[in-house]
Amino acid sequence: MKRRKLELSILKKPEIKSLWFWIFVMIIILLGFILLAYMGIVLKNNYENASALEKINDTLITSLIGIVIGLGLVIFTFICLNVTKKLSIKDFFDYYCYLHSLRNQSKLILMKDKRIVDFYTTKNNLTRTEFIDVLANIFGYQKSSLEYKNLVNEVVADFAKHLHSEVKIEALKKQAIHRAIWLQLVIPFSVNIILIILITIYNLDRDSLKALSRFLIILINMIFVISTSLFVYEIVMAKKIKDIKSYNDHHFLSFNNYKFKNLNSNWVIAY
């Protein structure tokens, strides 16, 4: 059991030559977003005897800042998606499905694990035996070793756990679409409506937008951009669910599903 946990932790931990470089770049970009938001919140233009024009100008500028920050954060959400999905892996079949899903999201991944770089572009499906050999290569096991034999038993057992007799693809597709509507559309838009009402009430008797109002305008536009982008993405991904393979892929491509117990291994060839 301890070796199994160690092996899974090795698979979850990425081996990237330039990992610290990417972390540094992301920190710099985030600091840039914070500075941009600060400028939008604190700085404002003054128009003598034209408070309405001042409000409109401040609203447009802060909205533009919110949109720019939102677009940048959309990129970060896809980076976080790949990382969190990998960390959510519980067994070896989860990892098999993760490898299979990489071909569908390779263009969205900026940091690639050098141990599995071939799987970002490959078109072939691994057999169970080939998958075991990939794992053995990562762990440094020889085929004659006891560790390799134990690995074979663990992989076979994990694949067996995911043998389901029936998968209702259409029902699962509808469920994915409903989740996208609620999580990426209804809830974010409801939050934005509440924020808009608060801003309106807060600024009824004011000649200009205060810092709090400008912050909320930036937040509204960020939520709008992120939620709309992810909603479109989720709908496109849900529409691609056509069989068990694409259903398994959807678990790793979707922002709305982090439970892998329904992954199905019926389609995997043993040898």
N, C-alpha and C positions, 0 to 999 in steps of 0.2 A: 504493500500500500504506500509506503514511504517513497519507493522508487517510482511508482505511478505518479504521485504528486510532483516529484522532482521532474519527471519527464514532461508532464503537462506544463509545468512552470517554465521549462526550457523552451517549449513551443510558443508560449505566450510572450516570452521576452524577445523583442526584435534585435537583430544584429544588423545595425546600420552604421556604415563607416562614418558618415557625416551627421550623426544624430545630434551632437551638440551644436553643430552649425545651424541645423533646422530649428532647434530650440531657441537659439540666439536670434535668428531671423523672426520667429513668431513673437518673441518678447518685444523686439523693436517695433514690429507692426502693431502690436497691442498698445504699446506706449504711444505710438502715433495716433491711434484711434482715440485714446484717452485725451491726448492733447487737442485733437480736433473737436471732440465733444466739449472739452473745457472752454475752448475759444467760442464755440457756439452758444454755450450757456452764459458766459461772463460778458463777452463783448457784444455791443449793440450799436446801431446807428441812430443818431439823433436828428429828428426833423422838426424844425421850429414851426409851431402852429399846424402841424400835420400828423397828429397822433395816429390816425387811421392808416396813413401810408407807412408810418413807422412799424405798426403792428404787422401789416402785410409783408413788409420787407423782412422783418425778423422771423416771421413764420416761414417764409420761403427759404431763407438761408438755413435756418435750423432744420427744416424738412430735408433739404438737400444733404446736409451733414448726416442726418439720420439714415438716409438712403445709402450714402457712401459707406458708412460704418456697417449697416446691415448687410450690404453685398460682401464686404470683407469678412464678416462673421459667418456668412453662409459657407465660405471656403473652409473656415475653421471647423464648422460643424461636420463637414465630410471627413476632415482629418480625425476628429474625435470619434466619428462613427466607426472607422476602421479599427482604431485603438480599443474602444470599449467593446466592440464585438469580439475582438480577439481575446480580451480579458475575460469575457463571459463564457468562454469555452470550458465545458465540464468533462468531456471524454474525447476519445480518439475519433469517433465518427463526427462529432462536432467539428473537429479540426479538418477532417476530410472534406466536409461541406464548405468550410471556410476556404480551403484551397480551390475548390471547384468554383466558388463565387468570385474569385479574384479576376478571372477573365472578363467579368461583366462590369467591374468597377476600376480597372487598372488606370483609366484616364483620370479618375478622381483621387488617386493615391499619390501623394507627393513623396512620402517616405516609404521605400520598399525594403522588405527583409531580404538581404542578399542570399540567404540560405535557400529561398524558394523563389528566386527571381524568375525562373522559367515558367512558373505557374500564372504569372500575370498576363501572358500572351498565348499560352498553349491552347490548342483546340481539342486535344485528346482527353478522354476520361480515364482516370487511373483505375485499374483493377485493385481489388483488396490487397493482393500480393505485392503489386507495384507500390502501393501506398505504404505497406509495411517496410519495404526496402528504402523508401524515402525517409521514413522515420528512423530506421536503423542508421542510415547515413548521417542524419542530423545528430543522433546520439553517439555515433562512433562505435556501434555494435558490430561484431563479426557474426556471420550466420551460424557458426559452430558454437557460439557462446550461450550460456544459460540466460543471459539478459535478453538475447534475441528471441529465444523460445518463449520466455515469459511475455515479451512484447507481442508476439503472435497471438498468444492466448488472450491477452488483454484486448487487442484490436478485434479479434473474432467475437469476443463477448460483448464489446461495445456496439459492434455492427448488429448483433443479434437483438440487442435491446431496442433498436430502432426499426425492427421489422413490424410494420403495421399492415394489417390485412386490407384496409381500404382507406383511401384518401379522397375526400370530397373537394376536388379542386375548385369548382364554381362557388361552393359555400365559403371556402377559405379566401377566394378572391374578393367576394362581397364583404367579408369581414375586414379585409385589409383596406378596402375602399371606405367603409364606414369609419374605421379608426382614423384614416387620413382626414375625413370630413370633420370629425369631432376634434381631433388633437391639433391639426394644422389649419383649420378654418374656423369652426364655430367658437372654440375657446379663445384663440388669439384675437379674433374680431370682437368678441364680447368684451375682452379686456380693453381693447382700443376704444370701444364705444364709451365705456366707463371713464377712461382717461380723458376723452374729448369732452364729456359732460363736466368733469372736474375742472378742466382748463377753462371752459366757457363760464362756469359759475365763478371761478377765482378771478377772472379778468373782466367781469361785468362793469365795475366802476373804476377801472384802471386805464390810464392813458397809454401805457406801454406794457410790453411783456416782461414780467419779472423772470429772474433766473430759474425759479421752479417751473414756470410755464414753458420756458425754452427747453429745459431738460425733459419735460414730459412730451413735448413735440418731437424731440429727437428719439425718445423711447418709442413713441407711437409708430414712427416711420421705420425704426429698426424692427419692431415686431411685425409690421406689415410686410416688409421685404423678406424677412426670414421665413415667416409662416407661409406666405404665398409661394416662395421658391420651393420650400419643402413639400407643400401640398401638391404642386405640379409634379415634383419628383416622385412622390409616393404614388400618385395616380398612374404615372407612366410605368413605374415598377410593378404595380398591382396588375395592370393590363397585360404585362408580360408573363404572368403566371398561366402556363398552358399544360404543364405536366408536373410529375414529382420532382424532376431535376430543377425546374424553374421555381417550384414552390420552396425547395430547400434553399436555393439561392436567395430568395426573397427574405428569408430569415436574417441573412447577413447584409442585405442591401437596404433593408427598411430601418427607419428610425423608431418605429413603433413596436418592435418585437425583439425582446431580449431573452425569451425562453425557448430553448432548443429541443424540448422533449418531444415535439411533434415532427422532428426531422425524420425522413423516411429513407431506409437503406434498401428497399426492394429492388431498385434499379441497378445496384452496383454488382458488377461481375466479379466473382471471387478470384479467378485466375486469368 
